Amino acid sequence: MKQYIYSTIIFIMCSLFYRKWVVAQTDTLMVSQNNRRSFQHIQDALNSIPVNTFKKVVIFIANGTYNEKLLIQKTGIELLGEDKDKTIITQSIARDIWRCNHPSDWGVATVNISASDIVIKNLTIQNTYGFDNNTNTVSCSSDTAENFSKIIRRDGHQMALRTFAGTRLKVINCNLKAFGGDTVSPWNVTDGMFYFKDCTLMGGVDFYCPRGWAYAENCSFIATTGPACIWHDGSANEDAKTVFKNCRFDGYKGFLLGRFHKDAQFYLVNCHFSENMANKPIYLVPTQNVIQWGYRAYYYNCHRTGGDYDWFKNNLTTAKGSPLPQQINAQWVFRTKWNPILNE
């Protein structure tokens, strides 16, 4: 009995020490447009972080509109806005224009991430190109068309958030907006793990298009245009999946839910669709890719205003392992590889 008491005391003391150590290992940087003692620009705060730091760094961003493109290449950073509707990071970038003068996508989004263990909270991140422009023609030296001109559509690729190398991204209580496609592009097909909670996502075709493992809970998806809201690439691992729990889908009249052209796996649990959603299930785009694991779109307790369609009736029992609806959560998605709700 004494040994048990001693062990418990030691465990509690170690836990308290660990918590104090974690707090001590966290730096906080301030960004404000109205405080001269703070960083005026978010990227300046990011650039000030030592390359080899072992500390977690929280960058607190005061309310304001920050006309910045962010390049995040250091691990263990949290961007924390003061208010998700009043702390705005914004750019106007068309991917088709960007690629005229750049060899890669690095820098194509408002927020570009090539690092792991990144947390983004209480922010609006937007790419306004499609809201600000109509379809037009630009000079493009990399294009093979006659006179090196290129037509730029207002509903083309416009990324608010794009990941490159890296994994374990958390986005909580944020607005992620664009008019065109690929608004939110968390891409790492081999080991990408991405967690979204309490967010509003808006855009055109495939405006939420994770590669790897992704989990979205209590999020709203709003389609501005295009032939699909959601897309997934799970071609590197049969277990890879994108999961939506307690999410809502709305958009223009006749918007389509989703599509894929590589191996994909969709789970939608307790989701709600607006009356505007078309009667067309998540579909395979004609492709040269070999689909290894077949058609995998699974639903439980999903409903549509104005009446349900037959294609999203309950079918979890047909999924591999026949998971129960109560099992489907973030821990189930990421298994033992990552616990995103730890210290949320």
MOQUI-V90400 format. One record per pair of residues at least 6 apart in sequence whose ideal C-beta (glycine too) atoms are under 6 Angstrom apart, sorted by the first residue. I is the first residue (numbers start at 1). J is the second residue. Records with the same first field share a line. If there is no record, write none. Layout:
I=J, J
This chain:
25=55
26=56
27=55, 57
28=58
29=45, 59
30=38, 60
31=38, 39, 42, 45, 61
32=38, 62
33=64
39=45
42=66, 68, 70
43=68, 70
45=59
49=57, 74
56=76
57=77
58=78, 80
59=79
60=80
61=81, 87
62=82
63=82, 83, 86, 87
65=88
66=89
67=90
69=91
70=111
71=112
72=113, 115
73=114, 115
74=115
75=115, 116, 117
76=117
77=118
78=119
79=120
80=121
81=87, 122, 123
84=122, 123, 173, 174, 175
87=123
88=124
89=110, 125
90=126
91=110, 127
92=128, 129, 132
93=127, 129
94=129, 152, 156
95=108, 157
96=152, 156
97=138, 152
98=108
100=140, 142
108=159
109=159, 161, 162
110=125, 127, 160
111=125, 161
112=162
113=163, 166
114=164, 165, 166
115=166
116=166, 167, 168
117=168
118=169
119=170
120=171, 174
121=172, 173
122=173
123=174
124=175
125=160, 161, 176
126=160, 177
127=158, 160, 178
129=158
130=154, 158, 179, 180
131=179
133=154
134=154
135=153, 154
136=152
137=149, 151
138=150, 152
140=148, 150
141=148
143=150
155=180, 204, 225
156=180
157=180, 181, 182
158=178, 180
159=182, 185
160=176, 178, 183
161=176, 184
162=185
163=186, 187
167=188, 191, 192, 193
168=193, 338
169=186, 194
170=195, 340
171=196, 199
172=197
173=198
174=199
175=200
176=183, 184, 201
177=202
178=203
179=224
180=204
181=204, 205, 206, 226
182=206, 209
183=203, 207
184=201, 208
185=209
186=194, 210
187=211
188=212
189=211, 212, 233, 236
190=236
192=211, 212
193=213, 334, 338
194=210, 214
195=215, 340
196=216, 219
197=217
198=218
199=219
200=220
201=208, 221
202=222
204=224, 225, 226
205=226, 227, 228
206=228, 231
208=230
209=231
210=242
211=233
212=240
213=240, 333
214=242
215=243, 330, 333
216=244, 247
217=245, 246
218=246
219=247
220=248
221=229, 249
222=250, 251
223=229, 251, 255
227=256
228=256, 258, 259
229=257, 258
230=258
231=260
232=242, 260, 264
233=262
234=240, 263, 264, 265
235=262, 263
238=293
241=265
242=266
243=267, 333
244=268, 271
245=269
246=270
247=271
248=272
249=273
250=274
251=276
253=276
254=278
255=276, 277
256=278, 280
257=282
258=282
259=283, 285
261=285, 287
262=289
263=291, 292, 293
265=296
266=282, 297
267=298
268=299, 302
269=300, 325, 328
270=301
271=302
272=303
273=304
274=305
275=305, 306
279=309
281=311
282=297
298=315, 316, 319
299=312, 315
300=314, 316, 325
302=312
330=340, 341
